[in-house]
Amino acid sequence: MPAQLTTNPDSSRASRRAIVIGGSLGGLFAGNLLRRIGWDVDIYERSAHDLDSRGGGIVLQPDVVEVFRRIGVDLAAMDLGVQSTFRTTFQPDGTIRSKHFAPQTQTSWSLIYTTLRKAFGDAHYHQAKTLVRIEQDPAQGAVTAHFADGTSETGDLLIGADGGNSTVRLLLWPDVKPVYAGYLAWRGLSPENTMPSVARHDLHGDFGFANNVGSHILGYLVPGENNDVRPGHRLYNWVWYRVADDKLLRDIMVDRTGRQRDFSIPEGMLAPQWKAHLHREAEALLPPPFRAMVEATAEPFAQAIRDLAADHLVSGRVVLLGDAAAIPRPHTAASTAKAAANALQLADALKASPDDIQGALARWEPAQVALGKALRRQGTETGNYLLFHRPPDALVG
Ligand SMILES: Cc1cc2nc3c(=O)[nH]c(=O)nc-3n(C[C@H](O)[C@H](O)[C@H](O)COP(=O)(O)OP(=O)(O)OC[C@H]3O[C@@H](n4cnc5c(N)ncnc54)[C@H](O)[C@@H]3O)c2cc1C
């Protein structure tokens, strides 16, 4: 029988099905929230394993807590992170340039991921599924995801939550790509109990910063293994932004097995010569407490800083959210919160007009595009000032 054409393909459907591509934070925010408004949701993640060993510290923002609240996470029964008390900025010689009371909660990528993953469960979370192609049927209001293993899945909506190098975005908007910002973030996580004494004395418990020419480092405590927030079981997380031209970045991105990576080296994969390079640079640029932390870190890792804020996030029944849609620089401390906000507002829009998905998406898109662009502007201004224009600390009043 030929497909029946209606002006609104949604009006005759009972339940809705969302296919989420990417099972990291963005995909899990969206998957959990859509399920809460009555959708059937399946998440398809390229990785064959759980993702919980990666990532570091994240500043806890209200939108993330709001997702937890809406999906029924028992907030009273868990510790969401570690509080820092003061914001302290050090001069290169280790003296304090400024210190002010600014309590703030830092959490970890792993804590957010494991909480969302547990809430979503295993039954509809599919690993080792790599999206390669998308097909849309506008008359039926249907979208089909084709995977590298030859299987396919059809639904009413496909959510591209597949990160900064999104395949979904590449398939629909091939010209929209992240741009390298000219600097990278060296990162490290170290057990708080192994902090060298100078670092423990100056950095422990606060949000610390230090600037130098082409160099900006910050650090704070985050939950430890198994999201443990008990004193003595936490990790010190540092992020050190350093200017690097394209060639230097390419060289750093060759991992310890000799494989050329694009924009990040995970923990444990950094080639050994870069650890020595980091220690030399730390000697020249960092105040003693941060220098000691960098030197004490067993497995530093690295991530290129990139800019992206897409102009379009909706095409038929396909949407982009999270890093696939826009990558704010980490100085905004907003990327995870933006992914949460994208998902919260998507769920609100779909709930408000359940019989008009297309209308809901059209109403959802403009504010998300604007949010991505505002964060790109904010992150670019802050990052470029800190890394390329800031005078040496000794000259800053
Ligand atoms: C140095 C640094 C510091 C940061 N600090 C903060 C911070 O303080 N606060 C904050 O909010 N954020 C921070 N972030 C950003 C944050 O980690 C991400 O923005 C957030 O996790 C949202 O990511 P996402 O889920 O959209 O994408 P990702 O986490 O990149 O996930 C995408 C997922 O899609 C999967 N995938 C990719 N392609 C396919 C495919 N074809 N088929 C199926 N699956 C696929 C991938 O395997 C991956 O699991 C920081 C980032 C950096 C670089």
The ligand as an ORCA input file, in Angstrom:
! r2SCAN-3c Opt
* xyz 0 1
  C      40.154     21.353     28.458
  C      38.670     21.167     28.585
  C      38.052     21.476     29.778
  C      36.661     21.353     29.881
  N      36.091     21.774     31.035
  C      34.757     21.849     31.085
  C      34.126     22.480     32.225
  O      34.750     22.956     33.189
  N      32.804     22.557     32.206
  C      32.072     22.077     31.165
  O      30.860     22.222     31.205
  N      32.624     21.447     30.118
  C      33.946     21.349     30.031
  N      34.484     20.782     28.917
  C      33.617     20.290     27.782
  C      32.792     19.009     28.023
  O      33.674     17.950     28.282
  C      31.812     18.682     26.798
  O      31.389     19.871     26.259
  C      30.572     17.891     27.221
  O      31.009     16.646     27.703
  C      29.487     17.679     26.096
  O      29.925     16.765     25.181
  P      29.013     15.924     24.145
  O      28.290     14.803     24.817
  O      28.208     16.864     23.327
  O      30.138     15.339     23.212
  P      31.262     14.253     23.541
  O      31.544     14.155     24.995
  O      32.404     14.521     22.614
  O      30.559     12.885     23.134
  C      30.267     12.503     21.826
  C      30.031     11.002     21.833
  O      29.589     10.597     20.532
  C      30.255      9.404     20.175
  N      30.293      9.368     18.704
  C      31.040     10.153     17.883
  N      30.799      9.828     16.599
  C      29.868      8.837     16.603
  C      29.214      8.091     15.572
  N      29.471      8.307     14.270
  N      28.305      7.136     15.929
  C      28.036      6.900     17.250
  N      28.637      7.586     18.267
  C      29.550      8.537     17.945
  C      31.630      9.515     20.816
  O      32.229      8.258     20.994
  C      31.288     10.202     22.147
  O      31.018      9.302     23.179
  C      35.878     20.865     28.782
  C      36.508     20.498     27.596
  C      37.885     20.671     27.479
  C      38.519     20.368     26.180
*
